[in-house]
Amino acid sequence: MLLEMKVSGLTIDPITNTPIVILKDLQESKAIPIWIGLFEASAIATELEHVVFSRPMTHDLMHEFLKALDVAVSRIEIVDIRNNTFFATVYLVRDGQTYRIDARPSDAIALALRANASIFVEESVLEKSRNIDFGIKLADIDKFKEDKVKEFLENLSAEDFGKYKM
């Protein structure tokens, strides 16, 4: 069974310094943390904060490609977790035809935010994620909500982007 969720916020794993995107169901009774890469966290954070760059970033470019080709992102689904790796599917629609595309959850989420598409998580993924030691307690997620996205963006340096400096 699929559960609709929303991006609740971003935080940094204090142990590994890895970004984490937090998804919560619409009733805010269930949550799931997903460890993601720095670039994907930046793509999610900039969309959450409505930051607009003078040039399109990768996920913005992908969204513009899809719009130009009359392709809509109808929804994304986080469908599995195996060996601590999450798996997602992006659903695209064009001329009434639906296409399923395998994706990393972080890329799927970044694209869904730009397309205002729904985010779903398979309930079995929530169950499986409870058995993994993620390093934080889901009950502690609320304390990260408020200003973590802003803090994350403010702490990014040019060096974080390696040779692809802006």
Phi, psi and omega in degrees: 000139180267142179240124179287136182226169177225160176285119180271331180165181177235149175211177178245130175295118184293340182274313185257352186059028178264136177295147178230130171262134181254123174254139176231149175290168186294337177271357181057035178257341179231144180218157178215129175267139177232119179286132184225173179278165181298316182294319179292322176298319178297319180296321178289314182298316182295326178288320178298325182266003179057039177280130179244125178267160179292335179236147183290137173275174189305311183290328175295317179299314178301316179297319179293321175303310183299316179297318181297331180265012182056040177251131179252140171274110184277324179188166170234153178227133171265112197252344183199162171219122180225130180052045180065016178246128178273149179234140181227162176230134174258131178257120180249145179232132175215127180051042178079355180265132179258136179239136177254127182237126176292139182206160168286143180304322181297317178292318179298318180294314179301319179289318179300320179298319180291328183265002185052041180265152179289149178245125179238149175233131176295132183302327178296331177292320176299316180297312181296323183293337179291338182269004181252137177278099182275350179093350174226157177268134179300332179294339181271359186298323183303327182292343180269346194300298197311289190248017182292323180296313179298315179299317179300312181295318182294332183269357176288135177245167178301326180295333178298338182262006176057223183284351181263052181292148178260000000 
